Amino acid sequence: MTRTILILNGPNLNLLGMREPNLYGSGTLEDVEKDCRQVAAPLGLEVDFHQSNHEGELIGWIQDARENAVGIIINPAAYSHTSIGIPDALRAVDLPVIEVHISNIFARESFRHHSHVSAVANGVICGLGLAGYTLAVSALNELI
Ligand code: DQA
């Protein structure tokens, strides 16, 4: 049986590689997707990978995961700090969740220090650069 994990990326992460490379590195979101698939395949995991600049679209994918996925990795980006709908959707689907932040949000502006998503995540990886995503795939595999 194929097990699928959902990997979601919030607003502006489509610009990875060109967006503030001092904070987010020079790799692109396509690189991240490729790396995640490479780590997931030997674990027997399929990857469903998405990015959106729209909160409702992210919520729709989370809701669909009830039927389609065994766990979720999410970098909610700026919505981490503002959205109630995303953590509510994650609570509703009741799957293991790993939250990823590329940068160390605690070493940045104070408005980034709180994420509404962290309370519903099984674990949070933050500040380890793009490697955080592949570490999250391994961690999620332990949880599912
Ligand atoms: C981010 C951190 C957020 O504060 C920011 O809004 C992002 C990216 C990160 O991956 O470090 O867009 O989630």
Backbone and ligand atoms as CSV (ligand in chain L), in Angstrom:
chain,resi,resn,atom,element,x,y,z
A,1,MET,N,N,0.841,-1.201,0.000
A,1,MET,CA,C,0.000,0.000,0.000
A,1,MET,C,C,0.880,1.257,0.000
A,2,THR,N,N,0.596,2.178,-0.899
A,2,THR,CA,C,1.376,3.421,-0.945
A,2,THR,C,C,0.939,4.341,0.184
A,3,ARG,N,N,1.915,4.865,0.878
A,3,ARG,CA,C,1.606,5.870,1.899
A,3,ARG,C,C,2.070,7.220,1.360
A,4,THR,N,N,1.170,8.183,1.427
A,4,THR,CA,C,1.475,9.508,0.885
A,4,THR,C,C,1.605,10.513,2.019
A,5,ILE,N,N,2.662,11.323,1.954
A,5,ILE,CA,C,2.758,12.448,2.894
A,5,ILE,C,C,2.556,13.749,2.122
A,6,LEU,N,N,1.879,14.664,2.790
A,6,LEU,CA,C,1.588,15.967,2.194
A,6,LEU,C,C,2.630,16.967,2.694
A,7,ILE,N,N,3.270,17.670,1.755
A,7,ILE,CA,C,4.227,18.721,2.137
A,7,ILE,C,C,3.702,20.049,1.597
A,8,LEU,N,N,3.398,20.958,2.523
A,8,LEU,CA,C,2.775,22.226,2.157
A,8,LEU,C,C,3.680,23.410,2.451
A,9,ASN,N,N,3.627,24.377,1.574
A,9,ASN,CA,C,4.432,25.592,1.684
A,9,ASN,C,C,3.549,26.820,1.515
A,10,GLY,N,N,3.680,27.745,2.448
A,10,GLY,CA,C,2.852,28.944,2.432
A,10,GLY,C,C,3.411,30.068,1.576
A,11,PRO,N,N,2.893,31.278,1.801
A,11,PRO,CA,C,3.148,32.398,0.906
A,11,PRO,C,C,4.627,32.783,0.770
A,12,ASN,N,N,4.963,33.112,-0.455
A,12,ASN,CA,C,6.295,33.613,-0.846
A,12,ASN,C,C,7.366,32.539,-0.921
A,13,LEU,N,N,7.027,31.315,-0.530
A,13,LEU,CA,C,8.042,30.251,-0.620
A,13,LEU,C,C,8.260,29.809,-2.066
A,14,ASN,N,N,7.378,30.211,-2.967
A,14,ASN,CA,C,7.630,29.995,-4.403
A,14,ASN,C,C,8.852,30.796,-4.866
A,15,LEU,N,N,9.241,31.789,-4.081
A,15,LEU,CA,C,10.372,32.639,-4.468
A,15,LEU,C,C,11.694,32.172,-3.866
A,16,LEU,N,N,11.688,30.998,-3.228
A,16,LEU,CA,C,12.935,30.494,-2.635
A,16,LEU,C,C,14.056,30.481,-3.664
A,17,GLY,N,N,15.227,30.892,-3.233
A,17,GLY,CA,C,16.371,30.952,-4.146
A,17,GLY,C,C,16.667,32.378,-4.541
A,18,MET,N,N,15.606,33.176,-4.698
A,18,MET,CA,C,15.807,34.591,-5.045
A,18,MET,C,C,15.359,35.504,-3.899
A,19,ARG,N,N,14.597,34.933,-2.943
A,19,ARG,CA,C,14.039,35.730,-1.856
A,19,ARG,C,C,15.012,35.743,-0.668
A,20,GLU,N,N,15.509,36.895,-0.305
A,20,GLU,CA,C,16.388,37.047,0.864
A,20,GLU,C,C,17.288,35.821,1.070
A,21,PRO,N,N,18.200,35.550,0.116
A,21,PRO,CA,C,19.020,34.331,0.208
A,21,PRO,C,C,19.882,34.270,1.464
A,22,ASN,N,N,20.162,35.421,2.059
A,22,ASN,CA,C,20.911,35.427,3.327
A,22,ASN,C,C,20.127,34.715,4.435
A,23,LEU,N,N,18.788,34.748,4.339
A,23,LEU,CA,C,17.936,34.100,5.344
A,23,LEU,C,C,17.497,32.713,4.911
A,24,TYR,N,N,17.177,32.570,3.611
A,24,TYR,CA,C,16.494,31.360,3.152
A,24,TYR,C,C,17.351,30.490,2.235
A,25,GLY,N,N,18.585,30.931,1.947
A,25,GLY,CA,C,19.479,30.113,1.130
A,25,GLY,C,C,19.253,30.308,-0.358
A,26,SER,N,N,20.043,29.603,-1.155
A,26,SER,CA,C,19.994,29.805,-2.606
A,26,SER,C,C,19.249,28.672,-3.322
A,27,GLY,N,N,18.857,27.644,-2.599
A,27,GLY,CA,C,18.096,26.549,-3.217
A,27,GLY,C,C,16.676,26.987,-3.526
A,28,THR,N,N,16.091,26.351,-4.537
A,28,THR,CA,C,14.723,26.688,-4.931
A,28,THR,C,C,13.738,25.700,-4.306
A,29,LEU,N,N,12.449,26.017,-4.424
A,29,LEU,CA,C,11.423,25.103,-3.906
A,29,LEU,C,C,11.426,23.788,-4.699
A,30,GLU,N,N,11.803,23.865,-5.982
A,30,GLU,CA,C,11.929,22.641,-6.794
A,30,GLU,C,C,13.034,21.749,-6.225
A,31,ASP,N,N,14.137,22.370,-5.793
A,31,ASP,CA,C,15.219,21.597,-5.153
A,31,ASP,C,C,14.700,20.910,-3.891
A,32,VAL,N,N,13.927,21.655,-3.104
A,32,VAL,CA,C,13.384,21.097,-1.854
A,32,VAL,C,C,12.502,19.894,-2.171
A,33,GLU,N,N,11.643,20.052,-3.177
A,33,GLU,CA,C,10.735,18.958,-3.546
A,33,GLU,C,C,11.524,17.723,-3.973
A,34,LYS,N,N,12.551,17.949,-4.790
A,34,LYS,CA,C,13.370,16.824,-5.272
A,34,LYS,C,C,14.056,16.111,-4.101
A,35,ASP,N,N,14.635,16.890,-3.194
A,35,ASP,CA,C,15.323,16.314,-2.031
A,35,ASP,C,C,14.352,15.519,-1.169
A,36,CYS,N,N,13.156,16.057,-0.965
A,36,CYS,CA,C,12.161,15.352,-0.136
A,36,CYS,C,C,11.774,14.031,-0.789
A,37,ARG,N,N,11.565,14.039,-2.114
A,37,ARG,CA,C,11.196,12.788,-2.808
A,37,ARG,C,C,12.318,11.756,-2.681
A,38,GLN,N,N,13.568,12.243,-2.748
A,38,GLN,CA,C,14.714,11.338,-2.662
A,38,GLN,C,C,14.806,10.654,-1.296
A,39,VAL,N,N,14.495,11.412,-0.247
A,39,VAL,CA,C,14.536,10.844,1.113
A,39,VAL,C,C,13.304,9.962,1.346
A,40,ALA,N,N,12.181,10.360,0.786
A,40,ALA,CA,C,10.919,9.648,1.044
A,40,ALA,C,C,10.853,8.293,0.337
A,41,ALA,N,N,11.392,8.221,-0.878
A,41,ALA,CA,C,11.215,7.007,-1.703
A,41,ALA,C,C,11.700,5.733,-1.008
A,42,PRO,N,N,12.948,5.702,-0.481
A,42,PRO,CA,C,13.384,4.464,0.178
A,42,PRO,C,C,12.598,4.141,1.439
A,43,LEU,N,N,11.878,5.119,1.977
A,43,LEU,CA,C,11.039,4.871,3.157
A,43,LEU,C,C,9.651,4.373,2.749
A,44,GLY,N,N,9.435,4.261,1.438
A,44,GLY,CA,C,8.138,3.806,0.942
A,44,GLY,C,C,7.079,4.890,1.011
A,45,LEU,N,N,7.521,6.142,0.960
A,45,LEU,CA,C,6.573,7.261,1.057
A,45,LEU,C,C,6.484,8.009,-0.272
A,46,GLU,N,N,5.262,8.241,-0.715
A,46,GLU,CA,C,4.982,9.130,-1.846
A,46,GLU,C,C,4.881,10.543,-1.297
A,47,VAL,N,N,5.253,11.527,-2.111
A,47,VAL,CA,C,5.184,12.924,-1.666
A,47,VAL,C,C,4.189,13.695,-2.524
A,48,ASP,N,N,3.258,14.360,-1.834
A,48,ASP,CA,C,2.319,15.275,-2.481
A,48,ASP,C,C,2.777,16.669,-2.055
A,49,PHE,N,N,3.338,17.452,-2.978
A,49,PHE,CA,C,4.060,18.686,-2.630
A,49,PHE,C,C,3.353,19.896,-3.234
A,50,HIS,N,N,3.039,20.884,-2.407
A,50,HIS,CA,C,2.313,22.062,-2.896
A,50,HIS,C,C,2.827,23.350,-2.254
A,51,GLN,N,N,2.621,24.435,-2.987
A,51,GLN,CA,C,2.856,25.785,-2.445
A,51,GLN,C,C,1.681,26.659,-2.831
A,52,SER,N,N,1.272,27.530,-1.913
A,52,SER,CA,C,0.246,28.504,-2.283
A,52,SER,C,C,0.452,29.806,-1.531
A,53,ASN,N,N,0.053,30.891,-2.195
A,53,ASN,CA,C,0.058,32.208,-1.556
A,53,ASN,C,C,-1.300,32.519,-0.944
A,54,HIS,N,N,-2.207,31.501,-0.938
A,54,HIS,CA,C,-3.582,31.715,-0.477
A,54,HIS,C,C,-3.916,30.766,0.671
A,55,GLU,N,N,-4.368,31.337,1.766
A,55,GLU,CA,C,-4.656,30.542,2.968
A,55,GLU,C,C,-5.704,29.460,2.699
A,56,GLY,N,N,-6.774,29.827,1.980
A,56,GLY,CA,C,-7.866,28.878,1.740
A,56,GLY,C,C,-7.409,27.675,0.933
A,57,GLU,N,N,-6.496,27.898,0.007
A,57,GLU,CA,C,-6.000,26.775,-0.798
A,57,GLU,C,C,-5.202,25.802,0.084
A,58,LEU,N,N,-4.399,26.360,0.979
A,58,LEU,CA,C,-3.636,25.512,1.911
A,58,LEU,C,C,-4.599,24.714,2.788
A,59,ILE,N,N,-5.670,25.366,3.262
A,59,ILE,CA,C,-6.662,24.688,4.109
A,59,ILE,C,C,-7.350,23.572,3.326
A,60,GLY,N,N,-7.636,23.816,2.058
A,60,GLY,CA,C,-8.260,22.780,1.221
A,60,GLY,C,C,-7.379,21.543,1.113
A,61,TRP,N,N,-6.090,21.743,0.902
A,61,TRP,CA,C,-5.164,20.592,0.800
A,61,TRP,C,C,-5.088,19.848,2.129
A,62,ILE,N,N,-5.105,20.598,3.238
A,62,ILE,CA,C,-5.072,19.938,4.562
A,62,ILE,C,C,-6.334,19.092,4.732
A,63,GLN,N,N,-7.479,19.639,4.375
A,63,GLN,CA,C,-8.728,18.868,4.509
A,63,GLN,C,C,-8.699,17.611,3.656
A,64,ASP,N,N,-8.178,17.724,2.439
A,64,ASP,CA,C,-8.111,16.558,1.534
A,64,ASP,C,C,-7.201,15.473,2.096
A,65,ALA,N,N,-6.239,15.868,2.936
A,65,ALA,CA,C,-5.280,14.896,3.483
A,65,ALA,C,C,-5.968,13.838,4.332
A,66,ARG,N,N,-7.158,14.144,4.839
A,66,ARG,CA,C,-7.911,13.134,5.614
A,66,ARG,C,C,-8.071,11.855,4.819
A,67,GLU,N,N,-8.295,12.013,3.525
A,67,GLU,CA,C,-8.520,10.853,2.652
A,67,GLU,C,C,-7.224,10.375,2.000
A,68,ASN,N,N,-6.298,11.313,1.786
A,68,ASN,CA,C,-5.192,11.031,0.854
A,68,ASN,C,C,-3.822,10.850,1.476
A,69,ALA,N,N,-3.658,11.189,2.747
A,69,ALA,CA,C,-2.289,11.230,3.293
A,69,ALA,C,C,-2.221,10.610,4.687
A,70,VAL,N,N,-0.985,10.251,5.066
A,70,VAL,CA,C,-0.778,9.655,6.392
A,70,VAL,C,C,-0.050,10.617,7.338
A,71,GLY,N,N,0.360,11.756,6.825
A,71,GLY,CA,C,1.024,12.744,7.675
A,71,GLY,C,C,1.291,14.012,6.876
A,72,ILE,N,N,1.579,15.082,7.599
A,72,ILE,CA,C,1.720,16.406,6.957
A,72,ILE,C,C,2.993,17.100,7.447
A,73,ILE,N,N,3.725,17.663,6.484
A,73,ILE,CA,C,4.827,18.586,6.792
A,73,ILE,C,C,4.388,19.947,6.264
A,74,ILE,N,N,4.486,20.954,7.092
A,74,ILE,CA,C,4.027,22.275,6.639
A,74,ILE,C,C,4.982,23.372,7.062
A,75,ASN,N,N,5.349,24.208,6.079
A,75,ASN,CA,C,5.972,25.491,6.377
A,75,ASN,C,C,4.898,26.536,6.066
A,76,PRO,N,N,4.187,26.995,7.083
A,76,PRO,CA,C,3.077,27.919,6.825
A,76,PRO,C,C,3.560,29.326,6.487
A,77,ALA,N,N,4.889,29.554,6.546
A,77,ALA,CA,C,5.482,30.869,6.248
A,77,ALA,C,C,4.789,31.952,7.079
A,78,ALA,N,N,4.434,33.079,6.469
A,78,ALA,CA,C,3.865,34.187,7.257
A,78,ALA,C,C,2.551,33.804,7.933
A,79,TYR,N,N,1.821,32.820,7.363
A,79,TYR,CA,C,0.555,32.406,7.991
A,79,TYR,C,C,0.777,31.738,9.347
A,80,SER,N,N,2.008,31.295,9.626
A,80,SER,CA,C,2.308,30.742,10.956
A,80,SER,C,C,1.889,31.716,12.038
A,81,HIS,N,N,2.138,32.987,11.756
A,81,HIS,CA,C,1.999,34.019,12.790
A,81,HIS,C,C,0.622,34.667,12.797
A,82,THR,N,N,-0.195,34.349,11.795
A,82,THR,CA,C,-1.483,35.067,11.671
A,82,THR,C,C,-2.697,34.156,11.556
A,83,SER,N,N,-2.516,32.930,11.102
A,83,SER,CA,C,-3.684,32.115,10.737
A,83,SER,C,C,-4.215,31.299,11.906
A,84,ILE,N,N,-5.530,31.305,12.061
A,84,ILE,CA,C,-6.219,30.400,12.983
A,84,ILE,C,C,-6.829,29.256,12.170
A,85,GLY,N,N,-7.177,29.548,10.910
A,85,GLY,CA,C,-7.805,28.533,10.051
A,85,GLY,C,C,-6.886,27.354,9.744
A,86,ILE,N,N,-5.600,27.624,9.571
A,86,ILE,CA,C,-4.663,26.524,9.258
A,86,ILE,C,C,-4.522,25.580,10.457
A,87,PRO,N,N,-4.232,26.066,11.671
A,87,PRO,CA,C,-4.185,25.120,12.793
A,87,PRO,C,C,-5.524,24.438,13.060
A,88,ASP,N,N,-6.635,25.131,12.842
A,88,ASP,CA,C,-7.948,24.478,13.011
A,88,ASP,C,C,-8.095,23.311,12.037
A,89,ALA,N,N,-7.677,23.510,10.791
A,89,ALA,CA,C,-7.771,22.438,9.778
A,89,ALA,C,C,-6.866,21.273,10.170
A,90,LEU,N,N,-5.671,21.583,10.673
A,90,LEU,CA,C,-4.739,20.514,11.083
A,90,LEU,C,C,-5.327,19.714,12.243
A,91,ARG,N,N,-5.994,20.404,13.184
A,91,ARG,CA,C,-6.664,19.710,14.299
A,91,ARG,C,C,-7.754,18.797,13.750
A,92,ALA,N,N,-8.483,19.280,12.744
A,92,ALA,CA,C,-9.634,18.529,12.208
A,92,ALA,C,C,-9.195,17.240,11.528
A,93,VAL,N,N,-8.035,17.259,10.856
A,93,VAL,CA,C,-7.655,16.053,10.103
A,93,VAL,C,C,-6.975,15.022,10.996
A,94,ASP,N,N,-6.437,15.456,12.122
A,94,ASP,CA,C,-5.902,14.528,13.112
A,94,ASP,C,C,-4.851,13.567,12.533
A,95,LEU,N,N,-3.875,14.139,11.834
A,95,LEU,CA,C,-2.729,13.367,11.315
A,95,LEU,C,C,-1.464,13.908,11.984
A,96,PRO,N,N,-0.382,13.110,12.019
A,96,PRO,CA,C,0.861,13.672,12.539
A,96,PRO,C,C,1.343,14.854,11.687
A,97,VAL,N,N,1.828,15.881,12.359
A,97,VAL,CA,C,2.231,17.128,11.675
A,97,VAL,C,C,3.619,17.536,12.146
A,98,ILE,N,N,4.490,17.850,11.181
A,98,ILE,CA,C,5.775,18.488,11.497
A,98,ILE,C,C,5.755,19.882,10.862
A,99,GLU,N,N,6.045,20.876,11.673
A,99,GLU,CA,C,6.135,22.264,11.186
A,99,GLU,C,C,7.606,22.562,10.891
A,100,VAL,N,N,7.844,23.177,9.748
A,100,VAL,CA,C,9.223,23.518,9.348
A,100,VAL,C,C,9.337,25.029,9.134
A,101,HIS,N,N,10.417,25.592,9.644
A,101,HIS,CA,C,10.816,26.946,9.264
A,101,HIS,C,C,12.270,26.898,8.837
A,102,ILE,N,N,12.555,27.499,7.713
A,102,ILE,CA,C,13.921,27.493,7.179
A,102,ILE,C,C,14.832,28.331,8.082
A,103,SER,N,N,14.340,29.509,8.439
A,103,SER,CA,C,15.126,30.405,9.297
A,103,SER,C,C,14.774,30.141,10.761
A,104,ASN,N,N,15.623,30.655,11.651
A,104,ASN,CA,C,15.342,30.551,13.085
A,104,ASN,C,C,14.420,31.703,13.465
A,105,ILE,N,N,13.124,31.412,13.517
A,105,ILE,CA,C,12.142,32.485,13.749
A,105,ILE,C,C,12.344,33.153,15.120
A,106,PHE,N,N,12.986,32.448,16.047
A,106,PHE,CA,C,13.188,33.007,17.394
A,106,PHE,C,C,14.351,33.997,17.435
A,107,ALA,N,N,15.176,33.987,16.406
A,107,ALA,CA,C,16.300,34.920,16.338
A,107,ALA,C,C,15.945,36.128,15.472
A,108,ARG,N,N,14.656,36.215,15.089
A,108,ARG,CA,C,14.250,37.298,14.186
A,108,ARG,C,C,13.286,38.256,14.908
A,109,GLU,N,N,12.509,39.024,14.142
A,109,GLU,CA,C,11.611,40.016,14.747
A,109,GLU,C,C,10.650,39.323,15.724
A,110,SER,N,N,10.214,40.048,16.752
A,110,SER,CA,C,9.388,39.423,17.798
A,110,SER,C,C,8.058,38.913,17.246
A,111,PHE,N,N,7.522,39.530,16.170
A,111,PHE,CA,C,6.236,39.044,15.641
A,111,PHE,C,C,6.357,37.654,15.022
A,112,ARG,N,N,7.605,37.205,14.796
A,112,ARG,CA,C,7.789,35.850,14.243
A,112,ARG,C,C,7.983,34.809,15.344
A,113,HIS,N,N,8.059,35.243,16.593
A,113,HIS,CA,C,8.405,34.300,17.663
A,113,HIS,C,C,7.266,33.349,18.004
A,114,HIS,N,N,6.029,33.741,17.662
A,114,HIS,CA,C,4.899,32.852,17.961
A,114,HIS,C,C,4.293,32.311,16.670
A,115,SER,N,N,4.111,30.987,16.639
A,115,SER,CA,C,3.400,30.344,15.530
A,115,SER,C,C,2.171,29.646,16.090
A,116,HIS,N,N,0.999,29.965,15.532
A,116,HIS,CA,C,-0.245,29.300,15.952
A,116,HIS,C,C,-0.234,27.822,15.584
A,117,VAL,N,N,0.588,27.459,14.612
A,117,VAL,CA,C,0.626,26.067,14.130
A,117,VAL,C,C,1.381,25.161,15.113
A,118,SER,N,N,2.335,25.732,15.849
A,118,SER,CA,C,3.203,24.907,16.705
A,118,SER,C,C,2.405,24.113,17.738
A,119,ALA,N,N,1.308,24.680,18.216
A,119,ALA,CA,C,0.514,24.000,19.244
A,119,ALA,C,C,-0.146,22.723,18.719
A,120,VAL,N,N,-0.318,22.629,17.408
A,120,VAL,CA,C,-0.954,21.420,16.859
A,120,VAL,C,C,0.067,20.512,16.166
A,121,ALA,N,N,1.338,20.918,16.158
A,121,ALA,CA,C,2.380,20.105,15.502
A,121,ALA,C,C,2.943,19.094,16.500
A,122,ASN,N,N,3.276,17.917,15.997
A,122,ASN,CA,C,3.981,16.941,16.845
A,122,ASN,C,C,5.399,17.428,17.126
A,123,GLY,N,N,5.982,18.130,16.158
A,123,GLY,CA,C,7.329,18.651,16.331
A,123,GLY,C,C,7.562,19.822,15.402
A,124,VAL,N,N,8.562,20.626,15.747
A,124,VAL,CA,C,8.899,21.818,14.953
A,124,VAL,C,C,10.389,21.775,14.638
A,125,ILE,N,N,10.729,21.997,13.355
A,125,ILE,CA,C,12.128,22.094,12.939
A,125,ILE,C,C,12.332,23.513,12.427
A,126,CYS,N,N,13.303,24.197,12.971
A,126,CYS,CA,C,13.408,25.620,12.651
A,126,CYS,C,C,14.865,26.040,12.691
A,127,GLY,N,N,15.286,26.798,11.673
A,127,GLY,CA,C,16.626,27.375,11.697
A,127,GLY,C,C,17.702,26.501,11.092
A,128,LEU,N,N,17.325,25.370,10.493
A,128,LEU,CA,C,18.329,24.462,9.919
A,128,LEU,C,C,18.402,24.582,8.401
A,129,GLY,N,N,17.829,25.662,7.872
A,129,GLY,CA,C,17.878,25.872,6.430
A,129,GLY,C,C,16.975,24.885,5.707
A,130,LEU,N,N,17.270,24.685,4.423
A,130,LEU,CA,C,16.415,23.805,3.606
A,130,LEU,C,C,16.510,22.354,4.063
A,131,ALA,N,N,17.589,22.007,4.762
A,131,ALA,CA,C,17.735,20.643,5.298
A,131,ALA,C,C,16.595,20.299,6.251
A,132,GLY,N,N,15.945,21.309,6.812
A,132,GLY,CA,C,14.819,21.066,7.719
A,132,GLY,C,C,13.726,20.226,7.081
A,133,TYR,N,N,13.540,20.382,5.777
A,133,TYR,CA,C,12.468,19.631,5.092
A,133,TYR,C,C,12.778,18.129,5.047
A,134,THR,N,N,13.997,17.775,4.682
A,134,THR,CA,C,14.319,16.341,4.586
A,134,THR,C,C,14.401,15.725,5.983
A,135,LEU,N,N,14.873,16.506,6.960
A,135,LEU,CA,C,14.852,16.022,8.344
A,135,LEU,C,C,13.409,15.766,8.773
A,136,ALA,N,N,12.512,16.620,8.326
A,136,ALA,CA,C,11.093,16.456,8.673
A,136,ALA,C,C,10.515,15.186,8.043
A,137,VAL,N,N,10.948,14.846,6.827
A,137,VAL,CA,C,10.459,13.615,6.187
A,137,VAL,C,C,10.865,12.412,7.040
A,138,SER,N,N,12.116,12.376,7.484
A,138,SER,CA,C,12.585,11.260,8.329
A,138,SER,C,C,11.815,11.246,9.649
A,139,ALA,N,N,11.627,12.412,10.245
A,139,ALA,CA,C,10.920,12.484,11.531
A,139,ALA,C,C,9.464,12.035,11.380
A,140,LEU,N,N,8.830,12.465,10.299
A,140,LEU,CA,C,7.432,12.085,10.079
A,140,LEU,C,C,7.309,10.586,9.887
A,141,ASN,N,N,8.282,10.008,9.203
A,141,ASN,CA,C,8.272,8.551,8.980
A,141,ASN,C,C,8.283,7.797,10.302
A,142,GLU,N,N,8.944,8.350,11.303
A,142,GLU,CA,C,8.972,7.715,12.638
A,142,GLU,C,C,7.609,7.810,13.314
A,143,LEU,N,N,6.842,8.821,12.948
A,143,LEU,CA,C,5.560,9.065,13.635
A,143,LEU,C,C,4.401,8.299,13.013
A,144,ILE,N,N,4.554,7.890,11.750
A,144,ILE,CA,C,3.379,7.301,11.067
A,144,ILE,C,C,3.422,5.765,11.080
L,1,DQA,C1,C,9.488,31.152,7.431
L,1,DQA,C2,C,9.553,32.184,8.570
L,1,DQA,C3,C,8.355,33.108,8.523
L,1,DQA,O1,O,8.412,34.044,9.582
L,1,DQA,C4,C,8.332,33.865,7.217
L,1,DQA,O2,O,7.167,34.659,7.124
L,1,DQA,C5,C,8.461,32.979,6.017
L,1,DQA,C6,C,9.348,31.825,6.077
L,1,DQA,C7,C,10.759,30.271,7.371
L,1,DQA,O3,O,10.703,29.255,6.701
L,1,DQA,O4,O,11.778,30.613,7.958
L,1,DQA,O5,O,7.911,33.273,4.966
L,1,DQA,O6,O,8.387,30.296,7.660
